[in-house]
Each structure stands twice: as structure tokens, then as C-alpha cells.
């Protein structure tokens, strides 16, 4: 299954004459693969990403593992000239309640030097456009409760707590490490 997305250039709100573009990553392209790894390393090393770099073993196998799943995954890379400054890695899932696909934003990274200029919103807008093109019923993501800047961005982009019935509260994201 191939899904095309055109590149779009725009100016970030805090930068006057710099064109930024968002492009669909090619997981088998070494430049795109390096950009993904570098942005993920930047995020993983921050407190929001756990404060630890990704292991060299994972870094070595990540590009090939992503390429092997390109039928159900995609990444968008935001570029400032030849410098990668933002990333959205998404996984297609399926909603049994809607009998339609959904997109989960698994990674959303904006390099710390470029935060606050609207790039996360631009990435999420493009993800939503792709989800609409694919006939998805929704876009989902996870965020740490204490990551208030990210939560504000997500709220501005229309994301809300997942609630089926107010009496039961909102969904909680859990994990079991294997």
C-alpha cells in the first residue's frame, strides 16, 4: 500500500525568512533514516523522553525495522534547509467500534531549538490530512501527564481525553515490558 504526500514549505512563526518543509520519510533512504534516529536520540535524551539515549543496538536495527513495516507506518520529517528539526512517526491501527483505520502518532519530536514556533501543530495537521486521505476515523497519541507544553499544543490541535462515559473517566495508557 503506497500513500503519497507532497512536500509543503512554510515559515515558522518565529522565523521570518527561513523556509521549513515537511516531507514523507523514505525509511530505506540513509539521509532520512539518520534524521529519524538523530531526532529520536535528541528526544530520548530529554526528560520528556526518559533522559537516556537509545541503545546502539536499537539504533543499528531501527531503520531496517521501520522499512520492514512501511505498509503500516510512516514518518514525516520537518526540515530547515538540510537540517531535520521535527518528526512524527505514525502507526496505522484499526477501530473495531468504527470499522475503520486510525492513525496513532507514536513519536512526535520537535528539536528543542525549534520549539514554540508552531512546528508540532504543522506536523499534526499533516498527520490529520494523511489520516483523512486514508479514510481513518481518528488520530490518537499519548502524552505524559506532566508534559504541560505538549498537552497545550495537542489541545490547540483538537486532541481531547478519550472518554466513552463521563462516569468512568478518561482512558489511561498502560504498558507491560517484555
C-alpha positions as CSV (number, residue, x, y, z in Angstrom):
1,X,0.0,0.0,0.0
2,X,1.6,3.3,-1.1
3,X,0.4,6.6,0.1
4,X,1.9,9.8,-1.4
5,X,2.3,13.1,0.3
6,X,3.6,16.2,-1.3
7,X,6.2,18.4,0.3
8,X,4.9,21.6,1.7
9,X,7.1,24.7,2.5
10,X,6.1,27.2,5.1
11,X,7.6,29.7,7.5
12,X,7.7,29.0,11.2
13,X,6.0,31.8,13.2
14,X,9.3,32.8,15.0
15,X,11.5,32.8,11.9
16,X,11.0,35.3,9.1
17,X,13.0,34.3,6.0
18,X,13.6,30.6,6.7
19,X,11.6,28.1,4.7
20,X,10.7,24.9,6.5
21,X,9.3,21.8,4.7
22,X,7.6,18.6,5.9
23,X,8.3,15.5,3.8
24,X,7.3,11.9,4.0
25,X,10.3,9.9,5.1
26,X,11.7,7.1,3.0
27,X,12.8,4.5,5.6
28,X,15.3,3.0,3.1
29,X,17.0,6.3,2.4
30,X,20.1,6.8,4.6
31,X,19.6,10.5,5.0
32,X,16.0,10.1,6.2
33,X,17.0,7.2,8.4
34,X,19.8,9.2,10.0
35,X,17.4,12.2,10.5
36,X,14.8,9.9,12.3
37,X,17.5,8.4,14.5
38,X,19.0,11.8,15.4
39,X,15.7,13.3,16.3
40,X,14.7,10.3,18.3
41,X,18.0,10.4,20.2
42,X,17.5,14.1,20.9
43,X,14.1,13.4,22.3
44,X,15.1,10.3,24.2
45,X,17.9,12.2,25.9
46,X,15.5,14.8,27.2
47,X,13.5,14.4,30.4
48,X,10.3,14.1,28.4
49,X,11.8,11.2,26.5
50,X,13.2,9.4,29.6
51,X,16.6,11.1,29.8
52,X,18.5,8.2,28.3
53,X,19.8,7.8,24.8
54,X,18.5,4.9,22.7
55,X,20.9,2.0,22.8
56,X,23.4,1.4,20.0
57,X,21.8,-2.0,19.3
58,X,18.4,-0.3,18.7
59,X,19.9,2.5,16.7
60,X,21.5,-0.1,14.4
61,X,18.4,-2.0,13.7
62,X,15.8,0.8,13.7
63,X,16.0,1.9,10.0
64,X,15.6,-1.7,8.8
65,X,12.8,-2.4,11.3
66,X,10.9,0.7,10.1
67,X,11.4,-0.1,6.4
68,X,10.0,-3.6,7.1
69,X,6.8,-2.0,8.4
70,X,6.4,0.7,5.8
71,X,3.0,-0.7,4.9
72,X,1.6,0.2,8.3
73,X,3.9,3.0,9.4
74,X,5.0,6.4,8.1
75,X,7.2,9.2,9.3
76,X,7.1,12.9,8.5
77,X,10.3,14.8,8.8
78,X,10.4,18.6,9.1
79,X,13.5,20.1,7.5
80,X,15.0,23.5,7.9
81,X,17.1,23.5,4.8
82,X,19.2,20.3,5.2
83,X,18.7,20.1,9.0
84,X,16.0,17.8,10.4
85,X,14.1,19.7,13.1
86,X,10.9,17.7,13.6
87,X,9.5,14.2,13.3
88,X,6.1,12.5,13.5
89,X,6.2,8.7,13.3
90,X,2.8,7.1,12.9
91,X,1.3,3.7,13.0
92,X,-1.9,2.7,11.3
93,X,-4.3,0.8,13.6
94,X,-7.9,-0.2,13.4
95,X,-11.0,0.9,15.3
96,X,-13.4,-2.0,15.8
97,X,-16.0,0.5,17.1
98,X,-15.9,2.4,13.8
99,X,-14.8,-0.4,11.5
100,X,-12.2,2.0,10.0
101,X,-8.5,2.5,10.3
102,X,-6.9,5.0,12.7
103,X,-3.5,6.7,12.9
104,X,-1.6,6.7,16.2
105,X,1.2,9.3,16.5
106,X,3.8,7.2,18.2
107,X,6.6,9.7,18.2
108,X,6.3,13.5,17.9
109,X,9.6,15.3,18.2
110,X,10.4,19.0,17.7
111,X,14.1,19.8,18.3
112,X,14.4,21.9,21.4
113,X,15.9,24.8,19.4
114,X,12.7,25.0,17.3
115,X,10.0,24.6,20.0
116,X,7.3,27.2,20.4
117,X,7.2,28.2,16.7
118,X,4.2,26.1,15.7
119,X,6.1,23.1,14.1
120,X,4.3,20.5,16.2
121,X,1.0,21.8,15.1
122,X,2.1,21.8,11.4
123,X,3.2,18.1,11.8
124,X,-0.1,17.1,13.4
125,X,-2.0,19.0,10.7
126,X,-0.2,16.9,8.1
127,X,-0.8,13.7,10.0
128,X,-4.5,14.6,10.1
129,X,-4.6,15.2,6.4
130,X,-3.0,11.8,5.7
131,X,-5.4,10.1,8.1
132,X,-8.3,11.8,6.3
133,X,-6.9,10.7,2.9
134,X,-6.7,7.1,4.2
135,X,-10.3,7.1,5.5
136,X,-9.3,7.0,9.1
137,X,-11.8,7.7,11.9
138,X,-9.4,9.4,14.3
139,X,-5.8,10.2,15.2
140,X,-4.5,9.2,18.6
141,X,-1.4,9.9,20.6
142,X,0.0,9.5,24.1
143,X,1.5,12.2,26.3
144,X,3.0,12.3,29.8
145,X,0.6,13.9,32.3
146,X,3.3,16.4,33.4
147,X,4.3,17.4,29.9
148,X,2.1,20.5,30.0
149,X,3.6,22.3,27.0
150,X,2.9,19.3,24.8
151,X,-0.6,18.9,26.2
152,X,-1.3,22.6,25.4
153,X,-0.2,22.0,21.8
154,X,-2.3,18.9,21.5
155,X,-5.4,20.7,22.9
156,X,-4.9,23.5,20.4
157,X,-4.8,20.9,17.7
158,X,-8.1,19.4,18.8
159,X,-7.0,16.4,20.9
160,X,-9.0,15.5,24.0
161,X,-9.0,12.8,26.6
162,X,-10.6,9.6,25.4
163,X,-13.9,9.2,27.2
164,X,-16.8,6.8,26.5
165,X,-18.8,7.7,29.6
166,X,-18.1,10.5,32.0
167,X,-18.8,8.3,35.0
168,X,-15.9,6.1,34.1
169,X,-13.4,8.9,33.4
170,X,-10.8,9.0,30.6
171,X,-8.6,6.3,29.2
172,X,-5.2,5.6,30.8
173,X,-2.3,4.4,28.7
174,X,-0.6,1.4,30.3
175,X,2.4,-0.8,29.2
176,X,3.9,-4.2,30.0
177,X,7.5,-4.5,29.1
178,X,8.6,-7.8,27.5
